[in-house]
Amino acid sequence: MSLTLDAYFEAMTRLLKHEDTPEAFLERVGGEGPPGRGLRYYQSAMQIIPGNILREVYGRCAAYADRVEPGLFDELVRHHFQLCPISRWQIFRLAESFADSVESYAAEREAQNRPIPTALVELVDYEQCLWLARSGAPAPTHGIAAPVFIMRRYTYAVRDWLNALRKDPATAEPRAEEQIWVIYRDPHEERAHVLRPTPAQLLALAVATGDLTDEQALGAGLTPDDLAAARASLRERGLLERA
């Protein structure tokens, strides 16, 4: 059987993406005999390597998950791979949807009366937001200067907890406390920043994105000076275009 180099690499890519079995690969390339362990090893490696990438990106989450339940983080990774088949992977975008997979897994466990901590789900989401702000593709938001702008409402103090986990991986689960955070990329420094906005800043952001008008923001109890000061502070942080 005559096989071009391009055809061989195409067949190998299908194997590594689990689009073909080792037997199908050998049939494509004209090989003979049983596939043995070699080809299956390479297929396994294509799961182990991305799993290690996720463990690197979500290191604090991984450590806490395995404290909650040994092997839990590996379960989360396997669930992620089931929802995002390897044939669709882009290696540098593996971390982008992990929080959605963890939320899906948490819902399944809740339905089985085997819940996992909400704090873990929120910690994964917060780490993903930080990763997106640092490394994700720009996702412009109308009215916002920052190339990546994410707003989250959490029920736990995840930012303080993450900072504590960096110092001591054995830090206990955080206190319950509803918090709103803005995670964004500085348009000038290309760095991730976080802001716990004041009520005035929240209203100014809502006006900037078109969710509120100036009149509605002022009707919520702000004075014109309050709104101007909030806008000035957001411009200083790189969230709004400078005047």
Number of C-alpha atoms within 10 A of each C-alpha: 7 7 10 10 9 9 13 14 12 13 20 21 15 17 23 23 18 18 16 16 17 23 16 16 22 19 12 17 17 11 13 9 7 9 15 10 9 9 18 16 11 15 16 12 13 16 17 13 12 20 19 14 15 19 18 13 16 21 19 23 26 22 18 21 22 14 14 14 10 12 13 17 24 17 15 22 22 15 16 23 19 11 14 15 12 19 13 10 13 10 11 11 13 19 23 16 14 23 21 16 20 23 19 17 19 20 15 14 13 12 10 9 9 11 13 20 12 13 20 22 20 23 23 24 24 22 21 21 26 20 17 23 26 19 17 18 12 14 13 12 14 9 15 18 22 24 20 25 23 17 16 14 11 20 14 20 19 26 18 11 18 19 13 16 19 12 9 11 16 13 14 11 15 15 13 12 11 11 15 17 19 17 24 27 26 21 17 9 8 15 13 19 16 19 14 14 18 12 13 21 21 20 24 29 21 17 19 21 14 12 12 15 15 17 11 14 20 17 10 12 11 18 13 13 9 15 19 15 15 21 25 19 14 22 16 12 19 21 25 20 17 12 6
